[in-house]
Amino acid sequence: MSDYQQFIANVKRKTGIDLALYKEAQMKRRLTSLYEKKGFKNFDEFFRAMNHDQALYHEFLDRMTINVSEFFRNAKRWEVLEKKIIPKLLEKNKRLKVWSAACSTGEEPYTLAIILSKFMPLSQVSVLATDIDDNAMARAKLGIYMERSLQEVPEDVKKKFFVKEGSHYKIIDDIKRTVTFKKHNLLADPFDTGFDLIVCRNVLIYFTEEAKHELYLKFNRALRPGGIFFVGSTEQIFNPTAYGFEVEDTFFYRKM
Ligand SMILES: C[S@@+](CC[C@H](N)C(=O)[O-])C[C@H]1O[C@@H](n2cnc3c(N)ncnc32)[C@H](O)[C@@H]1O
């Protein structure tokens, strides 16, 4: 067993996280550069140190989880969501069950809540937001962002839903209240069901093909018939029908 394979086995035992389901070259490169920076010679040394050093363990988690996000990331897609997808979903159901899977620091579920608030009173908006990374979700719950996370946010939306505090922007409490954050590992934990809309963007690219196939099937089962699966702008599904989906629009798939 190689040094990296042994590390994968150790991490799985310690944390339940299966690094074997993440693309190897990319993950290995990221983690190698971290342990080298920390002065370790190999994965074995790194893992032993991580066992005693909580801060190092958190750095490892931080390095493997890649938390970059942004409000209205790929703005044109969110426009399609607002103008086409949500109105169509609302024709069937007045209340929508919505999940932002791998929500990172909260920009995505808050974007969803902002858009949904244009269609219904905030008291009816409810978004489930999950991620494997506790630190990212702690930041999400704080709801404080640097200006660069808001690059794509239209001025009127900025005024209505954010409060400027020095050089930062704070999402307003009314929006914050609509989002429920929960820890969830897409590669290991069971999925809830009956969703009208699942948003899972910019995380599937890190997983192996086998892991992705499995996840497409699980997302399909988690949606109600007619429900929509919204993926990232480099993540189109090449044979959606194999997973029970049809194309609704670019990067939007409908459960058949
Ligand atoms: C690049 S961010 C994407 C954030 C957001 N969805 C977006 O598109 O802006 C990737 C997120 O996936 C999360 N992640 C990685 N592996 C995961 C897993 N197995 N289960 C759940 N979340 C995971 C990371 O913690 C990180 O917050």
The ligand as a Gaussian input file, in Angstrom:
#p B3LYP/6-31G(d) Opt

LIG

0 1
 C      -16.151000      25.088000      -3.880000
 S      -17.269000      24.908000      -2.542000
 C      -18.818000      25.147000      -3.375000
 C      -19.720000      26.080000      -2.641000
 C      -21.022000      26.434000      -3.360000
 N      -21.817000      25.264000      -3.622000
 C      -20.751000      27.192000      -4.629000
 O      -20.933000      26.651000      -5.716000
 O      -20.334000      28.362000      -4.563000
 C      -17.199000      23.162000      -2.249000
 C      -17.794000      22.754000      -0.915000
 O      -17.985000      21.335000      -0.911000
 C      -17.801000      20.864000       0.392000
 N      -17.562000      19.411000       0.365000
 C      -16.457000      18.746000      -0.034000
 N      -16.637000      17.433000       0.112000
 C      -17.895000      17.252000       0.609000
 C      -18.664000      16.122000       0.978000
 N      -18.160000      14.883000       0.852000
 N      -19.914000      16.309000       1.459000
 C      -20.427000      17.559000       1.597000
 N      -19.744000      18.675000       1.262000
 C      -18.496000      18.524000       0.771000
 C      -16.620000      21.668000       0.894000
 O      -16.571000      21.679000       2.308000
 C      -16.903000      23.048000       0.287000
 O      -17.575000      23.875000       1.197000

